[in-house]
């Protein structure tokens, strides 16, 4: 695998649990994929470019301030409509894995970024630098082979089930690039940005019956885009619990364009109940588990 990107964890990337926020893993993976596409010359023309249409992340080890990181990776397969990439994020000093990724890159063309096809030359160049997925890079709970958009509930159904988490809002210019497009590496920000509905505010910490502080550590995610939003789009995010176990939860989020009643994208996450002081997984307190079970919508999986 090629070394694609290097960085160092900075203080502004640290979240409430004291380690690098999960959204920066995605940012680093997308930066690596962009560099790989550039080296391959894929989408290098003025008329055609690539963007990350979907990404699977498996988290292996938390990263703290000052950790030197490197992204390495290669091509899994190349088709006219998609370039699929495997990557690893590791500590550059120790080699310890922080996360593994599978990304799907799509080609677009023109100012409206309409779907385009990779050329035969692009695909040949990509296949010449192919890699396989090692065992530690395979998915555990979330498949990166399925298509969450295909079975997504309609906006009408999400509203009828009262699954909105955030108030409706308008995508702002400061969220987008100079051409007014929302960046594809920040799906999580689109899901969570805005004003939570009353009673549905995110609770980062819980107290266990024996006095420990419990948070949620992300173990796996998969984000996908049906299309990229633009400045002025009126969007709203929805969420449902798909599964609740002894130590983990599986939640799926959807973002809809309200004016078009059109799915923009989605985000699935597996979270682990996390003892903040001991830095390890613990069982979800029974009272909290019952609250989560009351929100289950397993048929939306």
C-alpha positions as CSV (number, residue, x, y, z in Angstrom):
1,X,0.0,0.0,0.0
2,X,1.1,3.5,-0.8
3,X,1.7,6.2,1.8
4,X,-0.9,8.9,0.9
5,X,-1.2,11.5,3.6
6,X,0.4,12.5,6.9
7,X,-0.8,14.6,9.8
8,X,-0.6,15.2,13.5
9,X,-3.6,15.2,15.9
10,X,-4.2,18.8,17.1
11,X,-6.1,20.1,20.1
12,X,-8.9,21.4,18.0
13,X,-9.6,17.8,16.8
14,X,-10.1,16.5,20.3
15,X,-13.7,15.7,21.4
16,X,-15.4,15.5,24.9
17,X,-13.9,12.0,25.5
18,X,-10.3,13.4,25.2
19,X,-9.4,11.7,21.8
20,X,-9.6,12.6,18.1
21,X,-13.2,13.2,17.0
22,X,-14.5,10.5,14.6
23,X,-15.2,13.1,11.9
24,X,-11.5,13.7,11.5
25,X,-10.9,10.1,10.7
26,X,-13.2,10.6,7.7
27,X,-11.5,13.8,6.7
28,X,-8.1,12.1,6.7
29,X,-9.4,9.1,4.8
30,X,-10.9,11.4,2.1
31,X,-7.7,13.4,1.9
32,X,-5.8,10.1,1.2
33,X,-8.3,9.0,-1.4
34,X,-8.0,12.3,-3.1
35,X,-4.3,12.0,-3.3
36,X,-4.5,8.4,-4.6
37,X,-6.9,9.6,-7.4
38,X,-4.6,12.4,-8.3
39,X,-1.6,10.0,-8.5
40,X,-3.6,7.8,-10.8
41,X,-4.8,10.7,-12.9
42,X,-8.4,9.7,-12.3
43,X,-10.7,12.6,-12.8
44,X,-7.8,14.9,-13.4
45,X,-9.4,16.7,-16.4
46,X,-11.1,20.0,-16.0
47,X,-14.5,18.6,-17.0
48,X,-14.4,15.5,-14.7
49,X,-13.6,15.1,-11.0
50,X,-14.1,12.4,-8.3
51,X,-15.9,12.7,-5.0
52,X,-16.3,10.3,-2.1
53,X,-19.8,8.8,-2.5
54,X,-19.6,6.4,0.5
55,X,-17.2,5.5,3.2
56,X,-17.0,2.7,5.8
57,X,-14.8,3.2,8.9
58,X,-13.7,0.6,11.4
59,X,-12.1,2.2,14.5
60,X,-9.2,0.2,16.1
61,X,-7.4,2.5,18.6
62,X,-8.2,6.0,19.9
63,X,-5.7,8.8,19.0
64,X,-4.6,11.5,21.4
65,X,-3.1,15.0,20.9
66,X,0.3,15.0,19.2
67,X,-0.1,11.5,17.6
68,X,1.6,11.4,14.2
69,X,-0.6,9.8,11.7
70,X,-0.3,8.4,8.2
71,X,-2.8,7.2,5.7
72,X,-1.8,4.4,3.4
73,X,-3.9,2.5,0.8
74,X,-4.6,1.3,-2.7
75,X,-7.4,0.4,-5.1
76,X,-9.8,-2.5,-4.5
77,X,-11.6,-2.3,-7.8
78,X,-12.5,0.0,-10.7
79,X,-15.7,0.2,-12.6
80,X,-17.1,2.9,-14.9
81,X,-19.3,4.3,-12.2
82,X,-17.0,3.7,-9.1
83,X,-13.5,3.5,-7.9
84,X,-13.3,1.6,-4.6
85,X,-10.4,2.2,-2.3
86,X,-9.0,0.5,0.8
87,X,-7.1,2.6,3.4
88,X,-5.5,2.3,6.8
89,X,-4.8,5.1,9.3
90,X,-1.8,4.3,11.6
91,X,0.4,5.9,14.1
92,X,3.5,6.8,12.0
93,X,5.9,6.2,14.9
94,X,4.6,2.9,16.3
95,X,2.7,1.5,13.3
96,X,-0.4,0.8,15.5
97,X,-3.6,0.9,13.5
98,X,-6.0,3.7,14.3
99,X,-8.7,2.8,11.8
100,X,-9.4,1.1,8.5
101,X,-11.6,2.3,5.6
102,X,-13.4,1.3,2.4
103,X,-14.3,4.3,0.2
104,X,-16.4,4.5,-2.9
105,X,-15.4,7.3,-5.3
106,X,-17.6,8.4,-8.1
107,X,-16.9,10.6,-11.2
108,X,-18.9,13.7,-11.9
109,X,-18.7,16.3,-14.7
110,X,-19.7,19.9,-15.3
111,X,-20.7,22.7,-13.0
112,X,-23.8,20.7,-11.9
113,X,-21.6,17.7,-11.1
114,X,-23.8,15.3,-12.9
115,X,-22.7,11.6,-12.9
116,X,-19.9,10.7,-15.3
117,X,-18.0,7.6,-16.2
118,X,-14.4,6.7,-15.6
119,X,-12.5,6.1,-18.8
120,X,-11.0,2.8,-19.8
121,X,-7.6,4.3,-19.3
122,X,-8.5,5.5,-15.8
123,X,-9.7,2.0,-14.8
124,X,-6.6,0.3,-16.3
125,X,-4.3,2.7,-14.3
126,X,-6.3,2.0,-11.1
127,X,-6.3,-1.7,-11.4
128,X,-2.6,-1.7,-11.9
129,X,-2.2,-0.5,-8.2
130,X,-4.7,-2.9,-6.7
131,X,-4.7,-4.2,-3.1
132,X,-6.8,-6.6,-1.1
133,X,-8.7,-6.2,2.2
134,X,-6.8,-7.8,5.1
135,X,-8.7,-9.5,7.8
136,X,-8.3,-6.6,10.2
137,X,-9.9,-4.3,7.6
138,X,-13.1,-6.3,7.2
139,X,-16.4,-5.1,8.5
140,X,-17.8,-6.4,11.8
141,X,-21.4,-5.1,12.1
142,X,-22.0,-2.8,9.2
143,X,-21.7,-4.2,5.7
144,X,-19.9,-2.0,3.2
145,X,-21.5,-4.0,0.4
146,X,-25.2,-3.0,0.8
147,X,-26.9,0.2,-0.4
148,X,-28.6,2.0,2.5
149,X,-30.3,4.4,0.1
150,X,-32.1,1.6,-1.7
151,X,-34.2,0.7,1.4
152,X,-34.4,4.2,3.0
153,X,-37.7,5.2,4.5
154,X,-39.5,8.1,2.8
155,X,-39.6,11.6,4.3
156,X,-43.3,11.0,4.9
157,X,-42.7,7.9,6.9
158,X,-39.9,9.5,9.0
159,X,-42.2,12.4,9.9
160,X,-45.1,10.0,10.7
161,X,-42.9,8.1,13.1
162,X,-41.7,11.3,14.7
163,X,-38.0,10.5,14.1
164,X,-36.7,14.0,13.5
165,X,-33.7,14.8,15.8
166,X,-32.8,18.3,14.6
167,X,-34.9,21.3,13.6
168,X,-35.1,22.0,9.8
169,X,-32.4,24.4,8.7
170,X,-30.9,25.9,5.6
171,X,-27.4,24.9,4.4
172,X,-25.1,27.9,4.8
173,X,-22.4,29.3,2.5
174,X,-19.7,28.8,5.3
175,X,-20.4,25.1,5.2
176,X,-19.7,24.7,1.5
177,X,-16.9,25.1,-1.0
178,X,-16.4,28.1,-3.2
179,X,-18.8,26.7,-5.8
180,X,-21.5,26.3,-3.2
181,X,-21.3,22.5,-2.7
182,X,-21.3,20.8,0.6
183,X,-18.0,18.8,1.1
184,X,-18.4,15.0,0.9
185,X,-16.1,14.3,3.9
186,X,-18.4,15.8,6.5
187,X,-21.6,13.9,6.5
188,X,-21.6,13.7,10.3
189,X,-21.5,17.5,10.6
190,X,-24.6,17.7,8.3
191,X,-26.4,15.1,10.5
192,X,-25.7,16.8,13.8
193,X,-25.3,20.5,13.0
194,X,-28.3,22.7,13.9
195,X,-30.7,23.0,16.8
196,X,-31.8,19.7,18.5
197,X,-35.6,19.3,19.0
198,X,-36.7,19.7,22.6
199,X,-36.1,16.6,24.5
200,X,-33.8,15.1,21.9
201,X,-30.6,16.8,22.8
202,X,-27.5,14.7,22.6
203,X,-26.3,13.5,26.1
204,X,-22.5,12.9,25.9
205,X,-22.2,11.5,29.4
206,X,-24.3,9.3,31.7
207,X,-23.6,8.2,35.3
208,X,-23.6,4.5,36.0
209,X,-25.3,3.2,39.2
210,X,-21.8,2.7,40.8
211,X,-20.8,6.3,40.1
212,X,-18.7,5.9,36.9
213,X,-18.9,8.3,34.0
214,X,-20.0,6.6,30.7
215,X,-19.8,8.1,27.3
216,X,-20.1,6.6,23.8
217,X,-17.1,5.6,21.7
218,X,-17.6,5.0,18.0
219,X,-16.6,1.5,16.7
220,X,-17.9,1.5,13.1
221,X,-19.6,3.9,10.8
222,X,-20.8,4.0,7.2
223,X,-21.8,7.2,5.4
224,X,-23.3,7.5,2.0
225,X,-24.5,10.3,-0.3
226,X,-27.5,10.1,-2.7
227,X,-26.4,13.6,-3.8
228,X,-24.4,16.5,-2.4
229,X,-26.4,19.4,-0.9
230,X,-25.9,23.0,-2.0
231,X,-26.1,26.4,-0.4
232,X,-29.7,27.2,0.3
233,X,-31.0,23.6,0.5
234,X,-33.5,23.2,3.4
235,X,-32.6,20.0,5.2
236,X,-33.5,18.0,8.3
237,X,-31.9,15.0,10.0
238,X,-33.8,12.0,11.4
239,X,-32.5,9.0,13.4
240,X,-33.6,5.6,14.6
241,X,-32.1,3.0,16.9
242,X,-31.7,-0.2,14.9
243,X,-30.2,-2.4,17.6
244,X,-29.4,-2.3,21.3
245,X,-27.0,-4.8,22.9
246,X,-25.3,-5.3,26.2
247,X,-22.6,-2.8,25.4
248,X,-23.4,-1.4,22.0
249,X,-26.0,0.4,20.0
250,X,-26.6,0.7,16.2
251,X,-28.2,3.9,15.0
252,X,-29.0,5.1,11.5
253,X,-29.4,8.7,10.5
254,X,-31.0,10.1,7.4
255,X,-30.8,13.6,5.9
256,X,-33.6,14.8,3.7
257,X,-34.1,17.9,1.4
258,X,-37.4,19.0,2.7
259,X,-38.5,21.1,-0.3
260,X,-37.8,18.2,-2.8
261,X,-38.7,15.4,-0.3
262,X,-35.5,13.9,-1.5
263,X,-32.9,11.8,0.4
264,X,-29.6,13.5,0.6
265,X,-27.6,10.9,2.5
266,X,-27.3,8.7,5.5
267,X,-25.0,7.7,8.3
268,X,-25.0,4.4,10.3
269,X,-23.0,4.2,13.5
270,X,-22.2,1.5,16.1
271,X,-21.3,3.0,19.4
272,X,-19.8,1.3,22.5
273,X,-20.6,2.3,26.1
274,X,-17.3,3.6,27.3
275,X,-15.9,4.1,30.8
276,X,-14.3,7.5,30.5
277,X,-11.9,7.0,33.5
278,X,-10.9,3.4,32.7
279,X,-10.8,4.0,28.9
280,X,-12.6,0.7,28.2
281,X,-16.0,-0.7,27.1
282,X,-18.6,-1.4,29.8
283,X,-22.2,-2.6,29.8
284,X,-25.0,-0.1,29.2
285,X,-26.8,0.6,32.5
286,X,-30.2,-1.2,32.5
287,X,-32.3,2.0,32.9
288,X,-30.6,3.6,29.9
289,X,-30.8,0.4,27.9
290,X,-34.6,0.3,28.4
291,X,-34.8,3.9,27.2
292,X,-32.9,3.1,24.1
293,X,-35.0,-0.1,23.5
294,X,-38.1,2.1,23.5
295,X,-36.8,3.9,20.5
296,X,-36.1,0.7,18.4
297,X,-37.2,0.7,14.8
298,X,-35.6,-2.6,13.6
299,X,-37.7,-2.7,10.4
300,X,-35.8,0.3,9.1
301,X,-32.6,-1.7,9.0
